[in-house]
Amino acid sequence: MRLTLPVEYSRGKFGHGKRGQSFLELALVLPILLLILLGLIEVAFYIGRYLDAIDLTREASRFGSVRDPFDVTAPKDYNCTTVDAFDFYYDTACIFSPPQTDACIDASDPFCNGLNPYITLNPTFDDIVISVFTVEGANIVSDVHPQSGTGSQSAVDEGGKTTYFWALSNTAWGGGAGTNNWSKNCQGTVTRTTPYYTLSRVQEIVNPAAYGSTRTAAPASKGFLAVEVYYCYNQVLNLPIFTTFVPNPLMIHAYTIMPLPAAAPTPTPKP
């Protein structure tokens, strides 16, 4: 004899089968959805810090663009809080330091009094690179500065030319000459031999036709100020499943180039 169930049970009238299936699907999908959500949150933090870095390079470029990198009339120091001992490169980098009223360690911190409450630069890994370029009348980069002084360094460009630059890591803030944090990734491995703005790169910017580009050439007889920041971003959530595939910390590299009238070539006086 065969037992026959009522039709309402055989069709799952009370939905027990469907509800069990839904819970199983939710259990399988929910971890993936949570990982995607957490990943989006981490990416949002990263983009926020990247935008902060870009804004700081722009503010530093604006600060330096109205000043003279060749002024030797006043004594110099390496302190962001002094106003009577201006050092063009160090004080331009001071824009990246924390405000005194916000994140400074104490009032005597020499790298303090800036515009940066968002990212904390680490002298072991992070860096600020500043270069000044002089462009002659024929759209030729004739000089790159600084060629001497505390923090100044040089590197051989891809065109065999020498690119000079100033690096914050090569001052006492970062441990002295030769540290060159900008040349390393956040794990300490050397990954680059020149900063982003080299003599050859700026030469291509001011005279693009010579490199086969149709971009408009920059006006002749100009000066330029280039500011770069190399910042190691530490993941906020620090989830192992992300750090397995994405390095932690992760490099943020932002840069800005801006006209610098004081670096324009000066006419040679006629005898």
Backbone as JSON, one array per atom type, in Angstrom:
{
  "sequence": "MRLTLPVEYSRGKFGHGKRGQSFLELALVLPILLLILLGLIEVAFYIGRYLDAIDLTREASRFGSVRDPFDVTAPKDYNCTTVDAFDFYYDTACIFSPPQTDACIDASDPFCNGLNPYITLNPTFDDIVISVFTVEGANIVSDVHPQSGTGSQSAVDEGGKTTYFWALSNTAWGGGAGTNNWSKNCQGTVTRTTPYYTLSRVQEIVNPAAYGSTRTAAPASKGFLAVEVYYCYNQVLNLPIFTTFVPNPLMIHAYTIMPLPAAAPTPTPKP",
  "N": [[0.86, -1.2, 0.0], [0.63, 2.22, -0.87], [1.59, 5.32, 0.57], [0.06, 8.4, 0.33], [0.76, 11.83, 0.35], [-1.01, 14.77, 1.38], [-1.9, 17.23, -1.08], [-1.13, 19.87, -0.43], [1.11, 19.62, 1.19], [2.93, 18.28, -0.42], [3.52, 20.22, -2.27], [4.88, 22.05, -0.85], [3.54, 23.92, 0.86], [3.9, 25.51, 3.12], [6.39, 26.63, 2.73], [8.83, 25.72, 3.77], [10.99, 24.43, 2.51], [11.83, 26.29, 0.6], [12.58, 28.45, 2.21], [14.7, 27.35, 3.63], [16.5, 26.96, 1.55], [16.97, 29.63, 0.84], [18.26, 30.63, 3.14], [20.58, 29.15, 3.05], [21.73, 30.06, 0.65], [22.1, 32.73, 1.37], [23.98, 32.42, 3.41], [26.15, 31.59, 1.94], [26.65, 33.72, 0.21], [26.83, 36.04, 1.76], [29.41, 36.4, 3.15], [31.02, 37.05, 0.93], [29.82, 39.41, 0.04], [30.31, 41.03, 2.27], [33.11, 41.18, 2.19], [33.45, 42.55, -0.22], [32.23, 44.97, 0.48], [33.9, 45.84, 2.6], [36.25, 46.05, 1.16], [35.61, 48.17, -0.55], [35.38, 50.2, 1.32], [38.05, 50.37, 2.22], [39.32, 51.13, -0.16], [38.13, 53.62, -0.49], [39.24, 55.04, 1.67], [41.91, 54.99, 0.85], [41.81, 56.45, -1.59], [40.99, 58.89, -0.55], [43.28, 59.65, 0.97], [45.08, 59.82, -1.12], [44.06, 61.96, -2.62], [44.41, 63.94, -0.7], [47.2, 64.01, -0.65], [47.76, 64.94, -3.27], [46.58, 67.51, -3.13], [48.25, 68.68, -1.22], [50.72, 68.75, -2.58], [50.06, 70.65, -4.49], [49.51, 72.9, -2.89], [52.04, 73.27, -1.76], [53.49, 73.83, -4.09], [52.29, 76.21, -4.9], [53.0, 77.81, -2.74], [55.83, 77.87, -3.0], [56.08, 78.99, -5.54], [55.93, 81.73, -5.53], [58.2, 82.64, -4.42], [61.79, 83.05, -4.01], [64.16, 80.83, -5.05], [66.86, 81.27, -5.09], [67.73, 83.13, -3.31], [70.13, 84.39, -1.29], [70.58, 86.13, 0.7], [69.71, 86.05, 3.29], [70.24, 84.26, 6.41], [69.9, 80.67, 6.67], [67.74, 78.11, 7.98], [66.57, 74.94, 9.27], [63.8, 74.72, 10.08], [60.4, 74.76, 10.52], [58.93, 76.67, 11.84], [60.17, 79.11, 12.06], [60.5, 82.44, 10.79], [62.39, 84.15, 9.85], [64.61, 82.95, 8.81], [64.73, 81.77, 6.18], [64.61, 78.89, 4.21], [64.42, 77.87, 1.0], [63.77, 75.26, -0.07], [63.42, 73.49, 2.14], [61.5, 74.91, 3.64], [59.42, 75.01, 1.81], [58.78, 72.31, 1.73], [57.77, 72.18, 4.26], [55.06, 72.63, 4.14], [53.92, 70.15, 4.12], [54.01, 69.35, 6.71], [52.51, 68.78, 9.99], [49.91, 70.9, 11.42], [50.66, 73.15, 14.11], [48.75, 73.28, 16.11], [47.45, 70.92, 15.93], [48.5, 68.1, 15.14], [51.17, 68.02, 15.9], [54.07, 66.82, 17.59], [55.3, 68.21, 19.7], [55.76, 71.66, 20.63], [58.35, 72.28, 19.95], [59.09, 70.82, 17.78], [60.86, 70.64, 14.81], [59.85, 70.05, 12.26], [57.1, 71.09, 11.67], [54.06, 73.07, 11.95], [52.71, 73.28, 9.54], [50.39, 72.56, 6.83], [49.09, 70.14, 7.02], [47.03, 68.04, 8.35], [46.27, 65.47, 7.83], [47.82, 63.29, 6.73], [50.48, 61.47, 8.1], [53.81, 61.85, 7.85], [56.45, 59.53, 7.62], [59.73, 59.43, 8.64], [61.33, 57.26, 8.0], [60.36, 55.98, 5.74], [58.91, 57.73, 4.02], [58.89, 60.61, 1.77], [59.74, 63.88, 0.46], [60.22, 65.46, -2.59], [61.81, 68.03, -4.33], [62.3, 70.11, -7.1], [63.87, 72.56, -9.19], [63.54, 74.09, -12.3], [65.09, 75.67, -15.06], [64.23, 77.21, -18.06], [65.41, 77.97, -21.19], [65.25, 80.4, -23.92], [64.86, 78.95, -26.33], [63.23, 76.88, -25.65], [64.67, 75.03, -24.14], [65.74, 73.11, -21.48], [67.89, 74.45, -19.37], [69.08, 74.51, -16.85], [69.02, 72.77, -13.73], [68.0, 72.72, -10.37], [68.35, 72.13, -6.77], [71.89, 72.36, -7.04], [73.7, 72.03, -5.09], [74.21, 71.94, -1.53], [72.46, 71.31, 1.61], [70.54, 68.4, 1.57], [70.43, 68.25, -1.19], [70.69, 66.31, -4.18], [71.74, 64.21, -6.92], [70.96, 62.61, -10.04], [71.41, 60.35, -12.76], [69.83, 61.0, -15.69], [67.43, 59.45, -18.0], [68.25, 60.19, -20.49], [70.94, 60.45, -20.31], [71.58, 62.77, -19.06], [72.18, 64.97, -16.29], [70.11, 65.12, -13.53], [69.18, 67.27, -11.03], [68.05, 67.52, -7.64], [66.12, 68.12, -4.63], [65.76, 66.39, -1.62], [63.72, 65.6, 1.11], [64.28, 63.49, 2.81], [67.0, 63.4, 2.81], [67.89, 65.25, 4.54], [68.36, 66.21, 8.01], [65.93, 65.45, 9.02], [65.24, 63.04, 7.8], [67.38, 61.39, 8.25], [69.76, 62.04, 7.01], [72.25, 62.66, 4.38], [72.0, 60.83, 1.34], [70.0, 59.01, 2.01], [67.56, 58.95, 0.54], [64.7, 58.17, 0.39], [62.69, 58.31, -1.52], [63.43, 56.71, -3.62], [62.75, 54.13, -3.02], [60.41, 51.42, -2.47], [57.58, 50.84, -0.26], [58.42, 48.73, 1.18], [61.06, 48.94, 1.42], [62.68, 48.32, -0.73], [64.73, 49.23, -3.44], [63.32, 50.79, -6.16], [63.31, 52.71, -8.13], [65.34, 55.01, -9.99], [65.43, 57.67, -10.52], [63.71, 60.72, -9.65], [60.23, 61.56, -10.4], [59.92, 63.94, -11.95], [62.23, 64.67, -14.11], [65.11, 66.05, -15.82], [64.88, 65.36, -18.54], [62.13, 64.69, -18.71], [60.85, 67.12, -18.14], [61.89, 68.58, -20.21], [60.53, 67.39, -22.34], [57.98, 68.27, -21.73], [58.1, 71.07, -22.11], [58.91, 71.28, -24.74], [57.3, 69.63, -26.66], [57.06, 68.93, -29.37], [59.52, 68.09, -30.28], [59.57, 65.52, -29.42], [57.76, 64.19, -30.89], [55.15, 64.79, -30.25], [51.9, 66.36, -30.36], [51.14, 68.22, -28.57], [50.7, 71.5, -27.14], [53.44, 73.68, -26.96], [55.27, 74.86, -24.1], [55.5, 78.3, -23.02], [58.43, 80.13, -23.94], [61.55, 80.78, -22.15], [61.16, 80.34, -19.26], [60.55, 79.46, -15.8], [60.29, 76.6, -13.67], [58.72, 74.89, -10.97], [58.83, 71.85, -9.37], [57.12, 69.58, -7.35], [57.05, 66.72, -5.4], [55.51, 64.0, -3.62], [56.15, 61.15, -1.72], [54.49, 58.73, -0.21], [53.83, 56.31, 2.22], [51.07, 54.47, 2.52], [49.23, 53.11, 5.1], [47.06, 50.44, 5.42], [43.78, 50.94, 6.61], [41.84, 49.12, 7.61], [43.29, 46.77, 7.51], [43.02, 44.02, 6.77], [43.75, 40.59, 6.64], [43.11, 39.08, 4.34], [43.17, 40.96, 2.34], [45.73, 42.08, 2.5], [47.24, 39.98, 1.7], [47.25, 40.04, -1.03], [47.6, 42.7, -1.73], [50.16, 45.01, -1.23], [51.08, 46.09, 2.04], [52.44, 48.53, 3.98], [51.18, 50.67, 1.26], [52.38, 52.39, -1.59], [51.81, 55.84, -2.12], [52.07, 58.15, -4.6], [52.28, 61.39, -5.49], [52.26, 64.4, -7.45], [53.16, 67.71, -8.59], [53.67, 70.27, -10.99], [54.65, 73.61, -11.49], [54.65, 77.0, -12.73], [57.52, 79.0, -12.02], [58.46, 82.04, -11.57], [60.84, 83.21, -10.54], [62.81, 81.47, -11.27], [63.19, 81.78, -13.94], [65.26, 82.43, -16.84], [67.68, 85.01, -16.66], [68.28, 87.98, -18.49], [71.39, 88.47, -20.14], [73.49, 91.07, -19.26], [74.32, 93.73, -21.5], [77.55, 94.68, -22.67]],
  "CA": [[0.0, 0.0, 0.0], [1.46, 3.44, -0.98], [1.08, 6.48, 1.32], [0.03, 9.61, -0.49], [0.63, 13.04, 1.16], [-1.92, 15.79, 0.85], [-1.29, 18.04, -2.1], [-0.52, 21.09, 0.1], [2.44, 19.29, 1.7], [3.8, 17.92, -1.52], [3.9, 21.43, -2.99], [5.58, 22.97, 0.05], [2.63, 25.02, 1.14], [4.41, 26.37, 4.18], [7.65, 27.24, 2.27], [10.02, 25.33, 4.54], [12.07, 24.12, 1.58], [12.33, 27.53, -0.02], [13.28, 29.24, 3.22], [15.99, 26.71, 3.88], [17.37, 27.25, 0.41], [17.34, 31.05, 0.91], [19.25, 30.79, 4.19], [21.82, 28.56, 2.56], [22.29, 30.99, -0.33], [22.58, 33.9, 2.1], [25.2, 32.04, 4.13], [27.23, 31.49, 0.97], [26.9, 35.01, -0.46], [27.07, 37.12, 2.72], [30.85, 36.71, 3.34], [31.55, 37.72, -0.26], [29.3, 40.78, 0.06], [31.02, 41.76, 3.32], [34.46, 41.45, 1.71], [33.35, 43.62, -1.21], [31.95, 46.21, 1.2], [35.12, 46.24, 3.31], [37.2, 46.48, 0.15], [35.22, 49.51, -1.0], [35.73, 51.13, 2.4], [39.51, 50.56, 2.19], [39.63, 51.91, -1.36], [37.7, 55.0, -0.23], [40.27, 55.64, 2.52], [43.11, 55.17, 0.02], [41.56, 57.57, -2.52], [41.01, 60.11, 0.25], [44.66, 60.01, 1.27], [45.72, 60.19, -2.38], [43.61, 63.32, -2.92], [45.09, 64.81, 0.26], [48.59, 64.15, -1.11], [47.75, 65.83, -4.43], [46.3, 68.87, -2.66], [49.43, 69.19, -0.53], [51.72, 69.12, -3.58], [49.61, 71.89, -5.11], [49.72, 73.98, -1.94], [53.48, 73.5, -1.66], [53.92, 74.48, -5.33], [51.83, 77.62, -4.85], [53.84, 78.49, -1.75], [57.17, 78.1, -3.53], [56.07, 79.67, -6.83], [56.02, 83.19, -5.34], [59.42, 82.88, -3.66], [63.04, 82.99, -4.78], [65.03, 79.75, -4.57], [68.27, 81.66, -5.17], [67.98, 84.21, -2.35], [71.2, 84.03, -0.35], [70.83, 87.29, 1.55], [69.34, 85.78, 4.68], [70.68, 82.95, 6.9], [68.89, 79.62, 6.52], [67.67, 77.06, 8.98], [65.69, 73.85, 8.9], [62.75, 74.77, 11.08], [59.19, 75.28, 9.86], [58.26, 77.69, 12.64], [60.88, 80.39, 12.01], [60.13, 83.24, 9.62], [63.49, 85.03, 9.49], [65.74, 82.15, 8.35], [63.98, 81.02, 5.17], [65.27, 77.98, 3.28], [63.39, 77.67, -0.01], [63.37, 73.87, -0.25], [62.9, 72.94, 3.39], [60.26, 75.58, 4.03], [58.36, 74.55, 0.9], [58.39, 70.99, 2.23], [57.06, 72.35, 5.53], [53.63, 72.57, 3.88], [53.49, 68.79, 4.39], [54.09, 69.08, 8.14], [51.22, 68.99, 10.67], [49.74, 72.19, 12.11], [51.09, 73.14, 15.51], [47.61, 73.11, 17.01], [46.74, 69.68, 15.64], [49.15, 66.79, 15.27], [52.59, 68.11, 16.21], [54.47, 66.13, 18.8], [55.4, 69.29, 20.68], [56.0, 72.96, 20.0], [59.75, 72.39, 19.52], [59.33, 69.96, 16.62], [61.25, 71.5, 13.68], [59.01, 69.78, 11.09], [55.78, 71.36, 12.22], [53.55, 74.38, 11.57], [52.31, 73.22, 8.14], [48.98, 72.51, 6.45], [48.78, 68.73, 6.78], [46.52, 67.27, 9.49], [45.66, 64.26, 7.31], [48.76, 62.18, 6.58], [51.67, 61.62, 8.94], [54.99, 61.37, 7.13], [57.38, 58.73, 8.39], [61.09, 59.69, 8.13], [61.98, 56.02, 7.57], [59.86, 55.51, 4.45], [58.28, 58.75, 3.19], [59.82, 61.61, 1.25], [59.33, 65.01, -0.37], [61.27, 65.79, -3.56], [61.56, 69.34, -4.93], [63.28, 70.48, -8.13], [63.65, 73.83, -9.88], [64.01, 74.0, -13.68], [65.19, 76.9, -15.84], [64.02, 76.94, -19.49], [65.91, 79.06, -22.02], [64.36, 80.9, -24.96], [64.59, 77.96, -27.37], [62.56, 75.76, -24.99], [65.68, 74.08, -23.71], [65.99, 73.13, -20.04], [69.31, 74.76, -19.26], [69.59, 74.29, -15.5], [68.16, 72.15, -12.72], [68.5, 73.07, -9.04], [69.62, 72.69, -6.33], [73.07, 71.58, -7.4], [74.53, 71.89, -3.9], [73.53, 72.3, -0.3], [71.85, 70.24, 2.4], [69.38, 67.77, 0.96], [70.53, 68.17, -2.65], [71.21, 65.07, -4.73], [71.7, 64.18, -8.38], [70.76, 61.29, -10.63], [71.59, 60.35, -14.2], [68.55, 60.9, -16.38], [67.42, 58.42, -19.04], [68.94, 60.72, -21.66], [72.33, 60.64, -19.98], [71.75, 64.09, -18.47], [72.14, 64.97, -14.83], [68.96, 65.77, -12.91], [69.41, 67.64, -9.63], [66.81, 67.63, -6.87], [66.23, 68.2, -3.17], [64.93, 65.37, -0.97], [63.59, 65.82, 2.55], [64.91, 62.37, 3.53], [68.44, 63.61, 2.85], [68.19, 66.21, 5.6], [68.36, 65.58, 9.33], [64.59, 64.88, 9.24], [65.17, 61.66, 7.33], [68.57, 60.61, 8.59], [70.98, 62.56, 6.42], [72.52, 62.52, 2.95], [72.04, 59.5, 0.76], [68.89, 58.14, 2.41], [66.76, 58.82, -0.69], [63.5, 57.34, 0.56], [61.87, 58.36, -2.73], [63.86, 55.68, -4.57], [62.38, 52.81, -2.52], [58.99, 51.19, -2.19], [57.28, 50.87, 1.17], [59.07, 47.59, 1.82], [62.48, 49.25, 1.52], [63.42, 47.87, -1.91], [64.95, 50.29, -4.42], [62.51, 50.52, -7.35], [63.46, 53.78, -9.12], [66.66, 55.65, -9.94], [65.26, 59.12, -10.65], [62.36, 61.19, -9.32], [59.33, 61.61, -11.56], [60.28, 65.09, -12.79], [63.64, 64.71, -14.47], [65.43, 67.04, -16.86], [64.32, 64.91, -19.81], [60.67, 64.77, -18.69], [60.45, 68.53, -18.25], [62.22, 68.96, -21.58], [59.42, 66.94, -23.18], [56.82, 69.11, -21.44], [58.24, 72.42, -22.67], [59.14, 71.19, -26.18], [56.74, 68.32, -27.01], [57.22, 68.63, -30.79], [60.79, 67.37, -30.47], [59.34, 64.13, -29.04], [56.71, 63.65, -31.74], [53.83, 65.06, -29.69], [51.2, 67.53, -30.91], [50.74, 69.12, -27.49], [51.18, 72.88, -27.25], [54.69, 73.89, -26.23], [55.24, 75.87, -23.05], [56.17, 79.54, -23.41], [59.89, 80.12, -23.77], [62.14, 81.56, -21.06], [60.32, 80.14, -18.09], [61.05, 78.66, -14.71], [59.29, 75.68, -13.16], [58.92, 74.26, -9.67], [58.2, 70.53, -9.3], [57.02, 69.06, -5.99], [56.56, 65.34, -5.35], [55.44, 63.37, -2.31], [56.15, 59.68, -1.69], [53.88, 58.46, 1.1], [53.43, 54.92, 2.42], [49.74, 54.4, 3.11], [48.93, 51.9, 5.86], [45.64, 50.12, 5.31], [43.03, 51.23, 7.84], [41.22, 47.89, 8.1], [44.39, 45.8, 7.66], [42.47, 42.67, 6.71], [44.74, 39.66, 6.05], [42.73, 38.62, 3.01], [43.59, 42.0, 1.4], [47.18, 42.26, 2.55], [47.85, 38.86, 1.0], [47.35, 40.38, -2.45], [47.97, 44.11, -1.88], [51.19, 45.34, -0.24], [50.71, 46.98, 3.13], [51.84, 49.73, 3.38], [51.13, 50.83, -0.19], [52.92, 53.69, -1.96], [51.07, 56.92, -2.78], [53.0, 59.08, -5.23], [51.56, 62.51, -6.09], [53.21, 65.41, -7.89], [52.65, 68.92, -9.25], [54.67, 71.19, -11.54], [54.02, 74.92, -11.57], [55.6, 78.05, -13.11], [58.28, 79.67, -10.96], [59.09, 83.19, -12.25], [62.19, 83.49, -10.05], [63.77, 80.56, -11.9], [63.33, 82.09, -15.37], [66.6, 82.93, -17.14], [67.82, 86.46, -16.64], [69.05, 88.44, -19.65], [72.79, 88.82, -19.92], [73.68, 92.52, -19.51], [75.19, 94.08, -22.61], [78.73, 95.46, -22.23]],
  "C": [[0.89, 1.24, 0.0], [0.78, 4.59, -0.25], [1.18, 7.72, 0.46], [-0.17, 10.83, 0.4], [-0.39, 13.99, 0.55], [-1.18, 16.72, -0.11], [-0.59, 19.28, -1.56], [0.87, 20.82, 0.66], [3.4, 18.99, 0.57], [4.27, 19.13, -2.3], [4.62, 22.45, -2.1], [4.76, 24.18, 0.41], [3.21, 26.01, 2.13], [5.82, 26.93, 3.88], [8.88, 26.84, 3.03], [11.2, 25.06, 3.63], [12.68, 25.36, 0.98], [13.1, 28.38, 0.98], [14.63, 28.64, 3.56], [16.98, 26.97, 2.77], [17.86, 28.7, 0.46], [18.42, 31.29, 1.96], [20.6, 30.23, 3.75], [22.5, 29.48, 1.55], [22.85, 32.23, 0.35], [23.89, 33.6, 2.82], [26.4, 31.97, 3.18], [27.63, 32.85, 0.4], [27.32, 36.09, 0.52], [28.56, 37.4, 2.94], [31.46, 37.44, 2.14], [31.09, 39.18, -0.3], [30.03, 41.62, 1.11], [32.44, 42.1, 2.87], [34.45, 42.57, 0.67], [33.12, 44.96, -0.53], [33.19, 46.73, 1.92], [36.18, 46.72, 2.32], [36.89, 47.88, -0.36], [35.56, 50.56, 0.06], [37.23, 51.41, 2.39], [39.93, 51.39, 1.0], [39.26, 53.36, -1.16], [38.72, 55.72, 0.65], [41.52, 55.94, 1.69], [42.95, 56.36, -0.93], [41.57, 58.89, -1.76], [42.4, 60.57, 0.58], [45.4, 60.45, 0.01], [45.33, 61.62, -2.77], [44.25, 64.33, -1.97], [46.53, 65.07, -0.19], [48.68, 65.08, -2.31], [47.54, 67.27, -4.01], [47.53, 69.48, -1.99], [50.54, 69.56, -1.52], [51.34, 70.42, -4.27], [49.84, 73.08, -4.17], [51.2, 74.31, -1.8], [54.0, 74.21, -2.9], [53.5, 75.94, -5.35], [52.69, 78.42, -3.88], [55.2, 78.84, -2.34], [57.19, 78.96, -4.78], [56.17, 81.19, -6.71], [57.25, 83.56, -4.52], [60.66, 82.62, -4.51], [63.93, 81.88, -4.25], [66.51, 80.12, -4.52], [68.63, 82.79, -4.21], [69.0, 83.74, -1.31], [71.48, 85.16, 0.63], [70.58, 87.02, 3.01], [69.91, 84.43, 5.12], [69.54, 81.94, 6.81], [68.9, 78.69, 7.72], [66.7, 76.0, 8.49], [64.64, 73.69, 10.0], [61.53, 75.44, 10.45], [58.54, 76.43, 10.61], [58.96, 79.04, 12.62], [60.53, 81.12, 10.72], [61.3, 84.09, 9.12], [64.73, 84.26, 9.02], [65.22, 81.19, 7.28], [64.91, 80.17, 4.32], [64.22, 77.54, 2.27], [62.88, 76.23, -0.04], [62.76, 73.29, 1.02], [61.57, 73.58, 3.75], [59.11, 75.29, 3.07], [57.87, 73.18, 1.32], [57.6, 71.08, 3.53], [55.54, 72.36, 5.35], [53.09, 71.19, 4.24], [53.55, 68.44, 5.88], [52.75, 69.36, 8.8], [51.12, 70.38, 11.28], [50.15, 72.07, 13.57], [49.94, 72.82, 16.45], [46.93, 71.76, 16.84], [47.55, 68.44, 15.97], [50.64, 66.85, 15.58], [52.89, 67.39, 17.52], [54.61, 67.13, 19.94], [55.77, 70.56, 19.94], [57.42, 73.1, 19.47], [60.06, 71.52, 18.31], [59.68, 70.82, 15.43], [60.42, 71.27, 12.43], [57.56, 69.86, 11.53], [55.33, 72.73, 11.72], [53.13, 74.43, 10.1], [50.81, 73.17, 7.94], [48.46, 71.08, 6.34], [48.33, 68.02, 8.05], [46.08, 65.87, 9.1], [46.61, 63.07, 7.24], [50.01, 62.48, 7.41], [52.86, 61.01, 8.23], [55.94, 60.66, 8.08], [58.79, 58.93, 7.84], [61.8, 58.44, 7.62], [61.58, 55.63, 6.16], [59.44, 56.63, 3.5], [59.3, 59.81, 2.75], [59.09, 62.71, 0.5], [60.5, 65.33, -1.29], [60.88, 67.09, -4.26], [62.68, 69.64, -5.92], [62.87, 71.79, -8.76], [64.3, 73.74, -11.25], [64.01, 75.37, -14.34], [65.12, 76.54, -17.32], [64.45, 78.16, -20.29], [64.93, 79.37, -23.16], [63.99, 79.9, -26.03], [63.89, 76.73, -26.81], [63.54, 74.63, -24.67], [65.85, 74.21, -22.2], [67.49, 73.28, -19.83], [69.9, 74.43, -17.9], [68.53, 73.61, -14.65], [68.8, 72.38, -11.36], [67.73, 72.27, -7.99], [70.79, 71.77, -6.65], [74.04, 71.42, -6.22], [73.69, 72.26, -2.69], [72.92, 71.09, 0.39], [70.6, 69.71, 1.73], [69.47, 67.6, -0.54], [71.18, 66.85, -3.07], [71.18, 65.19, -6.26], [71.51, 62.75, -8.84], [70.95, 61.41, -12.13], [70.24, 60.07, -14.86], [68.62, 59.82, -17.45], [68.1, 58.89, -20.32], [70.42, 60.95, -21.42], [72.62, 61.99, -19.36], [71.61, 64.0, -16.96], [70.92, 65.75, -14.36], [69.29, 66.03, -11.44], [68.06, 67.8, -8.94], [67.14, 67.73, -5.39], [65.29, 67.18, -2.58], [64.92, 65.6, 0.54], [64.28, 64.71, 3.34], [66.41, 62.52, 3.63], [68.85, 64.75, 3.77], [68.17, 65.47, 6.94], [67.01, 64.94, 9.64], [64.55, 63.4, 8.88], [66.41, 60.84, 7.59], [69.83, 61.03, 7.9], [71.15, 62.22, 4.96], [72.54, 61.06, 2.53], [70.91, 58.57, 1.15], [67.96, 57.87, 1.23], [65.58, 57.87, -0.54], [62.67, 57.26, -0.72], [62.22, 57.22, -3.7], [63.39, 54.28, -4.19], [60.86, 52.67, -2.44], [58.8, 51.12, -0.68], [57.83, 49.67, 1.92], [60.58, 47.77, 1.86], [63.32, 48.81, 0.34], [63.55, 49.02, -2.91], [64.23, 49.92, -5.72], [62.63, 51.6, -8.42], [64.81, 54.45, -8.92], [66.59, 57.15, -10.12], [63.88, 59.49, -10.12], [61.5, 61.24, -10.57], [59.72, 62.74, -12.5], [61.79, 65.13, -12.95], [63.85, 65.79, -15.52], [64.79, 66.64, -18.19], [62.8, 65.01, -19.84], [60.19, 66.2, -18.83], [60.79, 69.05, -19.65], [61.1, 68.55, -22.55], [58.18, 67.79, -22.96], [56.93, 70.45, -22.15], [58.46, 72.41, -24.17], [58.62, 69.85, -26.7], [56.95, 67.95, -28.48], [58.49, 67.83, -31.06], [60.66, 65.89, -30.12], [58.17, 63.53, -29.81], [55.32, 63.88, -31.22], [53.23, 66.31, -30.33], [50.74, 68.48, -29.82], [51.37, 70.5, -27.68], [52.44, 73.05, -26.4], [54.5, 74.96, -25.16], [55.9, 77.14, -23.55], [57.66, 79.48, -23.1], [60.3, 80.98, -22.58], [61.25, 81.52, -19.82], [61.11, 79.44, -17.0], [59.93, 77.77, -14.19], [59.72, 75.13, -11.81], [58.16, 72.95, -9.65], [58.27, 70.03, -7.86], [56.4, 67.67, -6.05], [56.5, 64.87, -3.91], [55.38, 61.85, -2.51], [55.69, 59.29, -0.29], [53.43, 57.01, 1.17], [52.14, 54.87, 3.21], [49.55, 53.06, 3.8], [47.43, 51.64, 5.81], [44.94, 50.3, 6.65], [42.45, 49.96, 8.43], [42.23, 46.78, 8.32], [43.89, 44.36, 7.7], [43.46, 41.73, 6.03], [44.39, 39.23, 4.64], [43.1, 39.65, 1.95], [45.1, 42.11, 1.34], [47.92, 41.1, 1.9], [48.12, 39.21, -0.46], [47.84, 41.81, -2.69], [49.01, 44.46, -0.84], [50.66, 46.31, 0.82], [51.96, 47.28, 3.96], [51.98, 49.79, 1.86], [51.53, 52.25, -0.56], [51.86, 54.6, -2.58], [52.1, 57.92, -3.31], [52.17, 60.15, -5.95], [52.56, 63.61, -6.43], [52.5, 66.55, -8.6], [53.84, 69.71, -9.79], [53.98, 72.51, -11.82], [55.07, 75.95, -12.0], [56.24, 78.71, -11.89], [59.03, 80.84, -11.6], [60.52, 83.45, -11.81], [63.23, 82.59, -10.69], [63.92, 80.81, -13.39], [64.71, 82.65, -15.63], [66.61, 84.45, -17.15], [68.66, 86.9, -17.84], [70.48, 88.8, -19.28], [73.0, 90.29, -20.23], [74.65, 92.76, -20.68], [76.36, 94.92, -22.11], [78.61, 96.92, -22.64]]
}
